[in-house]
Amino acid sequence: MSIKNAPAYRQSNKKYRLAPLDSKHLTGLARIFFCLAIISMVVFNLAPFLWQFFSSLKNSKELYLVPVTYIPAKVSLTAYEKVISNPLFLRYFLNSVIVSIFTTFVTLSLASFAGYALSRLKLKFKTALQFLLLLACLFPQIIFLVPLYELMARFSLISKPLALVLPYVTFSLPLAIWMMTRFFLTIPKEIEEQAMVDGFKRLAILRKIILPLSWPALATTAILIFIGPFAWNEFLFSLSFMIKDTSKTVPVGIALLSGTSMYEIPWSQICAACVLTTLPLVLFVIIFERKIIEGLTRGAVKG
Amino acid sequence: MKKEGRYISRTLENMSKNLSEQRFGLFLILPSFFILALIALYPILRNLVLSFMEQGRFVGFSNFSALFQDERFRSVLINTAIFCLISVPLELILGLTFALVLHQKFFGRGFARAVSFLPWALPTAVMAVAWKWIFNDTYGVFNDILLRLHLIKEPLAWLGRPNLAFFCIVLAEVWKCTPFVTVIILAGLQTIPLELYEAIRVDGANSWQRFRLITLPLLKPAILVALIFRSIQAFGVFDSIWVLTGGGPGGSTEPISLYIYDTVFRYLKFNYAASMVCFSFIFFLLFILIIYLTFSRRQIEY
């Protein structure tokens, strides 16, 4: 860069700084293309859910209309009424709620303990723990199926909520511990050192100083555990370990309903059940978008 | 003398502090340690033991030799490999595009980010049911859209024909898993210092060159992480295929995990299933190693 160009560069410095981040500098065709990209991305990601939502509002006559109608001509809530009045579905729902809340709670407590230890204390077994965490997050579930089934059967946990909570906690731990460790690293060490000087015991420091500071991080982690692949959403273990009909969770219940017979599938109820199961998650994600995405991406991947 | 005394007492104090730190730390990680060892480590080792046994006694490699003669095992391995090779690159390309778009500033970005993260947060099995309804041959919206666009002349039985069914499961899986890639790449994008773009822009590079010379090389670690995680998870794909096709028609979309599940719960052959797990385990550890070695060479420092 020659000296002659230098002032010009300095003048428009601000524009350059924004350049890779701001879509405002796009002009004409590029801008239209960019808008199209955003719209098609949103449509692609939302389409299956929206279609399910519209289908659930149609009455059974309109649902089986050919050619297909898009926006329901007359909104009907019969499908929802049928689903809600179905005791088995309510049971599935309750099971899912119990299992996911237990999973979230237990994972959160284990992960905050372990995260604190990993971020603050000199530990002998750090590498061993990290190795175990890697094992738990690297391999697909199917690897664990046979021995876990054997284990659950031996302790007669089959069809009991604990048979799901145990593996769910285990496989949620890597993400949760990673989140909590990263959070604890952002709390200045001086706070604890001062408290130590003031004569606080370690456990008291954790309870009275660290915990009150951690609520935002705990909330984000709890949301991530809940919407992650191992609480509300899990399928394989639930299908395998929950034999009794009354012990099944929602995903398995809906999946089994849709596979009953080729011709008598109650699609309107299935659509309504799908919406009821996924709507809480959709609202969760849209409301807590900033927390979730920032929690996941802030300085996440380095090297 | 006095100095020495103080020194000794301080050392003792440090020692006791360290000891309590050790003990305290152990106390904190022990629960996690225990549950991980029991639910994650033990099953992996137990698989190995089980695969060499039959009805409680040691049988050597007989399970494995049966595996090599199993036609169905060969076909599910091929299905799984094809599934991975198609869906993972698609997810990476789509995830990279989404992340690049979402990294820009525009009106409604928060909503767009939430929506593109959404599929990851929804239950795979439930959304596979939704896809099943979309692909329905008579009442499905997929046929309807294609008919309206005059891309097909008559409704197709999407889940009833091998190639079409394969397309369906890939689409459902790509839809579900792209957000994972998007989030990881978005995180990678946020670590790239803006000064680099300024510098290369001053040198007169256009936007394609900026992407190719800065964004892509610096995103390599993030892409590698996404690639490894997605390959492994795609290798174990279960939920969406179980719901959408059940492995059919005629076993044409059956992945390895469905066969393992069937072996356990339909044929009740635990040991055979364990040997399948071990074999595929080694198979895909090699696969990951190859990916890692080919992509992690030529690390770029900045």
Interface residues (C-beta under 8 A of the other chain):
Chain A: M1 N5 Y9 N13 Y16 R17 A19 P20 L21 D22 S23 K24 F34 A37 I38 M41 V42 F44 N45 L46 P48 F49 W51 Q52 S55 L63 Y64 L65 V66 P67 V68 Y70 L110 A111 F113 A114 Y116 A117 L118 L121 K122 L123 K124 F125 A128 L129 L132 L133 L135 A136 L138 F139 P140 Q141 I142 I143 F144 L145 V146 P147 L148 Y149 E150 L151 L166 P167 V169 T170 F171 L173 I177 R202 L203 I227 G228 P229 W232 N233 E234 F235 L236 L239 S240 V250 P251 V252 I254 A255 S258 G259 W267 I270 C271 C274 T277 T278 L281 V282 F284 V285 I286 E289 R290 I292 I293 L296 T297 R298 G299 A300 V301 K302 G303
Chain B: N18 S20 E21 Q22 F24 G25 L26 L28 I29 P31 S32 F33 I35 L36 A37 L38 I39 A40 L41 Y42 P43 I44 R46 N47 L50 T97 F98 V101 H103 Q104 K105 F106 G108 G110 F111 A112 R113 A114 V115 S116 F117 L118 P119 W120 A121 L122 P123 T124 A125 V126 M127 A128 V129 A130 W131 K132 W133 I134 N136 T138 Y139 G140 V141 D144 L147 W175 P179 V183 I184 L186 A187 G188 Q190 T191 L194 Y197 E198 R201 V202 D203 R210 P221 A222 V225 F229 I232 Q233 F235 G236 V237 F238 D239 W242 V243 G246 I256 S257 I260 Y261 V264 F265 F270 A273 A274 V277 F281
